[in-house]
Amino acid sequence: MKIAEGCDRRCGFCAIPTFRGDQRSRSTSEILGEARDLVAGGVREIVLIAQDLASWGHDRRRAGRGEALEVLDEGGTQPLIELTKILASEVDRVRLLYLYPSGLTEGLIETILATKVPYFDLSLQHASRPLLRGMRRWGDGRVSSSASRPFARWNPTPPFVRHSFWDTPVRAKMISARCWSSSSRRSWTGGIFTFSSEVGTYANDLDAPVAHELALERLREVSELQDAITARKRDALVARAKSC
């Protein structure tokens, strides 16, 4: 169920804002109304999607159109947190897709873990800090020495260490990042892509692109590596289920 269209971010490689515009969030009443109709029709799992899901409601608040549920972040609470809690109380399962990493706050992590689908879908895109800055994105994939967890530095606070985050499935999307994949041990890298230049984007005019043949070689290497990691994690889940 799409709850917002467009995106307020301007990543250097992404053309979505040029044809979908800035983020436009659906209202709380509209979302809950559709969700309740689906549940009444027998739906047991609702999947929320948007180009930047974690920012749902922010544009409505700025424009003064926010309903009560959508203005709760004056003290730091994301509107998506309250929306997810309400939906989780009315449907068997709620899944959140396409989360920008900086939007994965401690409160949102706790909320996702409290649903019946503790599953994280993150648009990470890369692990190199310089490359991410060149892509006009936030974050990096460095290992925090205090936490010794590769994901720990994706968020400015350390909730990944304090919660059972590491027992939950993580689906990431990457523009091939070979070194980080071998150390991060993600459950599933759902999309690994070579760079595709988009007319009208900042990245389209940058110099020295990686040769297409080399990009394909790196894609094959990181895909094979991630397939092996995913297979091991699935085998471990099967073994755990059989022992219960």
C-alpha positions, 0 to 999 in steps of 0.5 A: 500500500503506497502511502506517499509519492515522490521524494524530497531527497536529491541523491546524485544518481536518482531521477525520481524527483524529476518525474515524481516531484517532491514527497506528497504523503497521503493523509492518516484517515485515507491510509487507515481507511484503505487498510481497514477495508483490506483487513475486512476483506481478509488481508492479513499482511499490509506492506507500506511503501514509498520512495522515502517511507521513513519521512511519511507525514513530514511534508504534511506537517510542514504545509500545516495539513497534518492531522493529529497523528502526523504532527507528533514528531515535535518532540522527535517522534516520527509520524510513521512510528505512530501509524505503524503502531496503529496498523500493527494493532489492527492487522496480523502483520505490517511490513515496511519497505524502502527505508532511507538509512538515516530515517531508521531511528531508535524509535522506528527500530523498536516499533518494527521489532515489536511488529510480527514482521521484524524485518528491515528493508534498507536502501543503503546503496554503497559502503564507501563514505567518499562515494556516498558523499559523491552520490549526495547520500548520508552514512558509511559502512565502517565498523564501529570499534566500540560495537564491532558491528558493521551496521552500527555506524549507519545510525548516529545512535547505537540501537543496533547493539542494544536490540535484537536487530542482529537476529532479524532479516535485513534486506539491503539494496546496493550499487555494488560495494564489494568490500563491505558485503563480505563483512556485513553478513546481511541476510539478503541483499535484495538488489545489487546493481551496476550504476546506470546513468540517468539524464538530468541527474548530478551523476550523469555529468561526472567524469571517469565512469567505471567501464561497463565490463568491469562493473559487470565483473564486480556485480557477479563477484558480489552477487556470488558472495551474497548468495553464499551468505544468504544460503548459510543464514537460511540453513541456520534458520531451518536448523533452528526451526527443526530444533524447536 
